[in-house]
């Protein structure tokens, strides 16, 4: 059975007035899709331990049992730096605004993504999860996203959240600066881009479609 690594944010606030964290459906929907297709899924984070959940990503409706199982994984995540990344066939980065503050600045994540890219393993990300690709380089010194078709949370979408001025950078702009061929549809449209071993989704509305495309690439 193939193993897949999911890496989550540990950041729990944007500033003193705004809590943030993982955008829950962007984790749960891919997790459930992977489990339903027979993959072993390890859930890790930069620091390990419990994962903060963005309060705006949690609805009031009763969660299905499959969601409850996935959510339990958020209580005790593994520490990314303690894992043997060679064991995994794919890596998936869910979003949430928290990722903007820890993913791009973590050398372990950058080195992990370089390993997956250089060994033609599948790299998936949805929404702000694509922030993990920012700053990552191959052993040649080339940006990992240079020349790649991909997507993520757009500048327009960030502006519509009203949080654009609080972000360390705008994700679309930064990925373009590092050579990505950034593709997008209208704000909050379901949009997935697949370019060889890169599978990326634009926003929360793209979580399930990104998960399905990610599974398809893993099964090639």
Secondary structure per residue as TSV (DSSP state, phi and psi in degrees):
chain	resnum	aa	ss	phi	psi
A	1	X	-	360.0	137.0
A	2	X	-	-76.6	144.8
A	3	X	E	-106.2	140.9
A	4	X	E	-124.9	140.4
A	5	X	E	-106.1	127.2
A	6	X	E	-109.6	132.4
A	7	X	E	-118.5	129.0
A	8	X	E	-119.3	160.7
A	9	X	-	-78.1	152.0
A	10	X	-	-108.4	-2.5
A	11	X	-	-75.9	128.6
A	12	X	-	-111.5	-1.4
A	13	X	E	-152.9	151.9
A	14	X	E	-89.4	-43.5
A	15	X	E	-154.6	-171.6
A	16	X	T	-62.8	-19.1
A	17	X	T	-103.4	-9.6
A	18	X	E	-132.0	113.8
A	19	X	E	-78.6	150.3
A	20	X	-	-147.7	-160.1
A	21	X	-	146.3	-147.2
A	22	X	B	-75.1	139.1
A	23	X	-	-85.9	107.4
A	24	X	H	-53.2	-50.4
A	25	X	H	-60.4	-27.0
A	26	X	H	-71.5	-15.7
A	27	X	H	-94.9	-49.7
A	28	X	H	-64.9	-45.7
A	29	X	H	-62.5	-46.8
A	30	X	H	-65.5	-38.5
A	31	X	H	-58.8	-49.8
A	32	X	H	-63.6	-41.1
A	33	X	H	-61.5	-43.0
A	34	X	H	-64.8	-45.9
A	35	X	H	-63.8	-40.3
A	36	X	H	-65.3	-22.5
A	37	X	T	-99.8	13.8
A	38	X	T	86.6	12.1
A	39	X	-	-85.5	147.2
A	40	X	E	-83.1	128.1
A	41	X	E	-119.2	120.4
A	42	X	E	-101.5	134.4
A	43	X	E	-111.1	118.9
A	44	X	E	-126.3	171.8
A	45	X	E	-150.1	173.8
A	46	X	S	-58.6	-46.9
A	47	X	S	-106.0	-7.5
A	48	X	-	77.0	-179.4
A	49	X	B	80.5	-155.5
A	50	X	-	-74.8	145.1
A	51	X	-	-107.1	128.0
A	52	X	-	-72.5	141.1
A	53	X	B	-112.0	130.2
A	54	X	-	-59.7	122.0
A	55	X	G	-60.8	-26.0
A	56	X	G	-76.1	-10.1
A	57	X	G	-94.4	-0.4
A	58	X	-	-106.9	113.9
A	59	X	-	-80.3	168.9
A	60	X	S	-85.5	-13.6
A	61	X	S	-72.2	156.9
A	62	X	-	-65.4	132.6
A	63	X	-	-79.4	139.3
A	64	X	-	-64.4	160.6
A	65	X	H	-59.4	-35.6
A	66	X	H	-64.2	-34.2
A	67	X	H	-70.3	-39.2
A	68	X	H	-62.4	-41.7
A	69	X	H	-60.6	-45.5
A	70	X	H	-63.8	-41.9
A	71	X	H	-62.9	-31.2
A	72	X	H	-60.2	-29.6
A	73	X	G	-62.8	-21.0
A	74	X	G	-78.5	-7.8
A	75	X	G	-79.6	-30.1
A	76	X	S	-143.5	69.2
A	77	X	B	-76.4	155.7
A	78	X	E	-77.1	159.7
A	79	X	E	-88.3	121.1
A	80	X	G	-54.2	-43.9
A	81	X	G	-67.1	-13.9
A	82	X	G	-95.8	2.4
A	83	X	S	-97.7	153.7
A	84	X	-	-94.8	99.9
A	85	X	G	-67.6	-15.8
A	86	X	G	-67.5	-15.1
A	87	X	G	-76.5	-13.7
A	88	X	-	-106.1	144.0
A	89	X	S	-89.9	-20.4
A	90	X	E	-155.5	159.9
A	91	X	E	-131.6	141.0
A	92	X	E	-131.9	132.7
A	93	X	E	-115.2	100.5
A	94	X	-	-70.8	161.8
A	95	X	-	-101.7	-145.7
A	96	X	-	112.9	144.9
A	97	X	T	-60.7	-22.0
A	98	X	T	-57.0	-33.0
A	99	X	H	-62.3	-25.6
A	100	X	H	-67.7	-18.0
A	101	X	H	-106.1	-16.9
A	102	X	H	-122.4	-35.6
A	103	X	G	-57.1	-51.2
A	104	X	G	-70.1	-11.1
A	105	X	G	-112.5	10.0
A	106	X	-	-106.5	115.9
A	107	X	H	-67.1	-33.2
A	108	X	H	-62.3	-43.7
A	109	X	H	-65.1	-41.4
A	110	X	H	-59.6	-45.1
A	111	X	H	-67.7	-35.6
A	112	X	H	-63.6	-45.9
A	113	X	H	-65.2	-36.8
A	114	X	H	-61.4	-40.6
A	115	X	H	-59.7	-46.7
A	116	X	H	-65.1	-41.2
A	117	X	H	-66.0	-44.1
A	118	X	H	-76.3	-14.9
A	119	X	T	-109.7	17.2
A	120	X	T	53.1	35.8
A	121	X	-	-88.4	160.2
A	122	X	E	-80.3	130.8
A	123	X	E	-115.7	119.9
A	124	X	E	-119.3	147.6
A	125	X	E	-156.0	148.9
A	126	X	E	-134.4	138.3
A	127	X	G	58.6	-126.6
A	128	X	G	-70.5	-8.6
A	129	X	G	-58.3	-27.4
A	130	X	G	-64.4	-11.5
A	131	X	G	-61.6	-24.1
A	132	X	G	-65.2	-22.9
A	133	X	G	-79.2	-17.8
A	134	X	T	-68.6	126.5
A	135	X	T	85.7	-9.0
A	136	X	-	-78.0	137.4
A	137	X	B	-127.9	150.9
A	138	X	-	-75.6	170.4
A	139	X	T	-65.0	-18.5
A	140	X	T	-77.2	-11.0
A	141	X	S	93.9	-3.6
A	142	X	-	-79.0	140.0
A	143	X	B	-57.0	140.2
A	144	X	T	-64.8	-26.9
A	145	X	T	-93.1	-4.9
A	146	X	T	-60.2	119.6
A	147	X	T	82.7	-0.1
A	148	X	-	-91.4	138.2
A	149	X	E	-80.6	124.9
A	150	X	E	-159.6	177.9
A	151	X	-	-146.3	178.7
A	152	X	-	176.6	-172.3
A	153	X	S	-62.3	126.0
A	154	X	-	-85.1	165.1
A	155	X	H	-59.1	-42.6
A	156	X	H	-62.3	-43.0
A	157	X	H	-63.6	-40.6
A	158	X	H	-63.6	-41.3
A	159	X	H	-63.8	-35.8
A	160	X	H	-69.7	-25.6
A	161	X	H	-73.4	-20.3
A	162	X	T	79.4	9.5
A	163	X	-	-107.0	3.8
A	164	X	G	-58.3	-37.2
A	165	X	G	-73.5	-12.6
A	166	X	G	-98.9	-5.8
A	167	X	S	-82.7	148.2
A	168	X	S	-66.1	-21.7
A	169	X	S	-166.4	167.2
A	170	X	-	-93.0	126.7
A	171	X	H	-61.2	-47.9
A	172	X	H	-57.5	-47.2
A	173	X	H	-62.3	-43.4
A	174	X	H	-67.0	-41.4
A	175	X	H	-64.5	-38.3
A	176	X	H	-63.6	-41.3
A	177	X	H	-59.2	-31.6
A	178	X	T	-94.9	15.7
A	179	X	T	97.7	3.8
A	180	X	-	-71.4	143.4
A	181	X	E	-89.0	84.6
A	182	X	E	-75.7	126.0
A	183	X	-	-117.3	142.7
A	184	X	-	-150.6	158.4
A	185	X	-	-113.1	-171.2
A	186	X	S	-57.1	154.0
A	187	X	T	-51.9	130.9
A	188	X	T	63.8	27.5
A	189	X	-	-85.9	150.5
A	190	X	-	-72.4	115.0
A	191	X	-	-147.7	126.4
A	192	X	E	-126.7	138.3
A	193	X	E	-121.3	129.2
A	194	X	E	-118.9	123.0
A	195	X	E	-134.2	100.5
A	196	X	T	54.0	-117.5
A	197	X	T	-91.7	8.5
A	198	X	E	-101.0	127.2
A	199	X	E	-128.4	114.3
A	200	X	E	-131.6	147.1
A	201	X	E	-120.1	149.6
A	202	X	S	-76.6	-35.8
A	203	X	S	-162.8	-178.8
A	204	X	G	-58.0	-32.7
A	205	X	G	-65.0	-13.5
A	206	X	G	-100.8	3.6
A	207	X	H	-59.4	-51.8
A	208	X	H	-66.9	-42.8
A	209	X	H	-63.7	-38.1
A	210	X	H	-65.8	-41.6
A	211	X	H	-60.6	-43.8
A	212	X	H	-64.7	-41.3
A	213	X	H	-67.2	-37.0
A	214	X	H	-62.7	-45.7
A	215	X	H	-61.7	-41.8
A	216	X	H	-59.7	-42.0
A	217	X	H	-69.2	-36.1
A	218	X	H	-62.9	-31.7
A	219	X	T	-87.3	-0.4
A	220	X	-	-68.9	360.0
